[in-house]
Amino acid sequence: RRPVEPTEVAPYVQLGEDTLAETGSFLDALRTGFRAVLCSPRFVYFQESPGPLDDYAIASRLSYFLWNSMPDDALMADAKRGRLRNPAVIRRQVERMLADELGRRFVEDFASEWLDLALIDSTQPDRRLFRDFDQIVQQSMLDETHATLEQMLREDLDVRRLVQSPTTFLNSRLARYYGIDGVRGDQIRPVSLSPADHRGGGVLTQGAILKVTANGTTTSPVLRGIWVSERLLGIEIPPPPANVPAIEPDIRGATTIRDMLAKHTSTASCAACHAAFDPPGFALENYDPTGRWRERYLVVSGGKASRGAPIDASATLADGRSFADITELEQLLAADPHAIAAGVASRLMTYGTGAPITFADRPDVTAIATRLKAQGFGFRSLVAEVAASRLFTMK
């Protein structure tokens, strides 16, 4: 990852020579030296000193950010020439690296952490309630989200596509599961959407996201609302007070989750936080734990499921704007691309540097989103702006 100074090598050479003198075995001497190198913190961890990073540290940070691997010859050459502290050079490297075949790693690795897709297997939907859901549907859902992000990155599409999009990516199996007609074949391909499809919310209304924000049996506006706030808008939600019990939905359907939350938020200390993240969660209540559209909750009685209370997806955001359903929420979110860009930038920064965004970092994140306006809020442009920023190139 960087040139090695002779003084850094010396202790390992000496260790090998001492072993050779003691045992007379050259093979043992090599093994001892190699073992010591492999256990060295300098080998296992990135060596980054506080303050602006040097060129080799920036090369490593860029490479593991976009490729999840060590720097290639082109990055090392720019580092050797001392060029990687130039934002324009970093932007060119980002374009080159994302165009490389290794750039495909970025979408899947970043989405796994950013969108919680790593948790896709953590819950298993109740087969008695969701009989049509299977592993083929789940893998198609992951492919749908990955293909969406790959297109956004490749074509530098507006980040508003994350919450409002005229298309998605489907194969026949997933289209049938969503209730969308006219899709043939096993290959994921772009499909135009109509309002009746209920899938125009970008990643927000894709099955993979809806599944990881549910528990396999029921849905919770709290979990989904927090996910929207933290993953798309960059608003960190503090954990609840230790003395506040969790909401346990009535799986029989006798009481809706909205009714239970109304009781839970009757105290001022709870209501203040819930007002910030519950509304987006209510909008997503029309999607069941497997991502399918529904108009009513299920009532489970005697081991049988039947239609229960109608779903009310309306709510009022913390800023006073109201919406009637998910479509109107999509419009409200898309009306503020700066907020979406800042939210995604904060997630990119954390993923790329390994450090959470602090209050002092907020002005830098805001500046990135502001610069992005001139570039049409493009997703690939956002990645480049994050990599070229002051925060990314310092520790």
Secondary structure, DSSP 8 states (H G I E B T S, - for coil): -----HHHHHHHHHHHHHHHHHH--HHHHHHHHHHHHHH-HHHHS----SSB--HHHHHHHHHHHHTSS---HHHHHHHHTT-TTSHHHHHHHHHHHHHSGGGHHHHHHHHHHHS-GGGTTS----TTT-TT--HHHHHHHHHHHHHHHHHHHHHT-BGGGGT--SEEEE-HHHHHHHT--S--SSS-EEEE--GGG---SGGGGSHHHHHHTS-SS---HHHHHHHIIIIIS--------TTS------TTSSS-HHHHHHHHT-SHHHHHHHHHHHHHHHHGGGB-TTS-B-SEEEEEETTEEEEEEE----EE-TTS-EESSHHHHHHHHHT-HHHHHHHHHHHHHHHHHS----GGGHHHHHHHHHHHGGGTTBHHHHHHHHHTSTTTTB-
